[in-house]
Amino acid sequence: MKTQQNKSINIIYEHTNLSRNQAWLWRPTPPFYAHGVNKQGYTHEGQLIGAGIGPGGNSDQLMVTSENEREQSIGFLFQRIENNRDHFVTSIQDERKHDIEYSLGFNLIKKLQPFTLFSEITLSHNFNRYYLKDKTNLALLLGTSIDL
């Protein structure tokens, strides 16, 4: 969306659902990115294939960015990840023990040809991480890239 000051505002929402639906109770429903015979799941050179939320997870993500004519942008991110819901439903079953992570992040990008400078800070809180205890993380990212 363009504004009157020659700015661009981008709003992106993504929902990812990799958990099995409840049909597994009466018919076989394999989880995404896992295999009954090949126990390590689907991998490529040891790296798990698929979404970063992992097999059996669900995610909601909202990103809003604003860009201006000086080739700089600022944005924020809100994300909710429900980790391995399949395991929770089949093994944990204590509704107070969901492994859920909430993240809030901000980013700034500035283009100075031929360089692009970027920074990001994200605060995450994971309730019942690995179904054991709460965990809070703060991540800071600084970087640059060169246009060749």
N, C-alpha and C positions, 0 to 999 in steps of 0.2 A: 504494500500500500504506500503511495506517495503522499507526502504532506505539502503544504504550501511553501515551506522553507527549503524545498528540494531535498528532503530527507526521505529515506525509505524505512518503513517499519515492517519487520517480518515477525509473524506469529506462527509458531510450529507446535503442533501437539502430536504425540505419538503414543499409542497404546500397543503393548506387546503382551500376548497371552500364550505362554508355552506350557502351562499346566494342563493336565488331562481334565476333561470334563467328568462329571459324575457317572457317565455311562460305564466306566471301568468296573463299577460294582456288579454289573450283570453281563458284560461282554469284554473281551480283551481289548484294551486300548493302550498301545505302547506310547511311552513318553517321547517328546521331541528330542532329537539328537542323542538317543540312547538305543541300544540294540540288545536283544535277549541273549544272543550267542556271543557277540563281540563285546565283552564286559567293559572295556575302557571307553565305549561309545564311539562316535564318529570323530576321528581326528585326522589332521594332516601334519605329519612330522611332529607328533606329540601335542600339537596345539588343538584344543577343542574347537570344533566347527560350530558356528551358530552365534546366537545373540550373546552378548556379554553378561546377561543376567543368568545364564546357565540353564540347564535342563530343569523343567518344572517350575520356572519362575514367571512372574508377571511384572510388568512395568508400565508406569505412566510418566510421561515427560512433557513439560511445557517450556518452550524457549521463546523469548522475546528479544529481538535485537533491533537497534536503530542505527542506520548508516547515514552519513552525510556526504556532501560533495567533496569534502577534503579527504576522502578515502579513509575514514576512521569509523569504527563502530563500537558500540557499547551494548551489552546485553546481560540478561539474567536467565537462570535455569532453575526450575523446580522439578525434582524427580522423586518418585516413590517406587521402590523395588520390593516385591514380595519374593524372597529367596526360597527356592525349592519347595513350592507349595505341595507338590506331589508327595514328598517325604513327610511334610507336616500332616497332611490328611490321612496318610496310611499309618504313620508311626507315632506321631506326637499327640495329636487330638486334644490338646489342652488349649482352649481358645485364648488363653492369656499368654501363650508362648510363641505366637507368630514371629518369624524372623523377617522383620520389615525395616527397610532403610529409607530415611528421608534425607534429601540433599538440597541445598540451596547454594547456587553459585553465581558469580559475576565475572564478566570478561570484558577486556578492552583490546581492540585491534587497531593498529595504526600502520598505514602504508607510507613508506618513505623510499621511493623507487631507487634501487631494485630490491629493497628490503621490506619485509613485513614483520613488525614487532607485535608480539601478543603476550597477554598475561591473563591469568585466570585464578580465582580463589574460590574454593568450594568447601562448605561445612556440611558434614554428613553425620547423622546420628542413626545408629543401627540398634533397634530394639531386639533383644534376645538373639544376638549374633550367634550363629550355630546352635540356637536354642539353649544357650547357656547364660549370657550376660549382655548388658548394654555396652556399646562401644561408640565413642565419638572420634571423628577424624577431621583434620583440617588439612587441605591440600592446596599448595601454591605452585603455580606453573608459570614460568617465564621462558620465552623463547623467541627465536627469529628464524626467518626463512629468506632465501635469496631467489628471485626470479631470474632464471637463466634464459 
